[in-house]
Amino acid sequence: MEKNSRSATRRKKPVPVPPMSMGDLAKLGGGKVAYIRIMTHDEAKEMFPAVEGLPQGIDLFALHAADGTPLVLTDSRQAAIGHAMGDELEIASIH
């Protein structure tokens, strides 16, 4: 009986998971996941060249789709969250 209990507690070897391509990773959100990125004036100007009159000296907040596509640029985190909620997007935490 002791032999059976030992074999029951043996752990299986983990199965290696192949790395995901950038395209597969981008599709993972399925259009329902977004993230908020804090940007400086210069970063925002580079990413959103059509936007004029960006304030200097404050952080700006960009809402991005899971694939990195910029969706919204705003001057407050709350406004970015509001846009995500309005578009029914789940906000993922990134580090």
Secondary structure as UniProt FT lines:
FT   HELIX           2..8
FT   HELIX           22..27
FT   TURN            28..31
FT   STRAND          33..39
FT   HELIX           41..47
FT   TURN            49..50
FT   STRAND          60..65
FT   TURN            66..67
FT   STRAND          70..74
FT   HELIX           77..86
FT   TURN            87..88
FT   STRAND          90..91
//
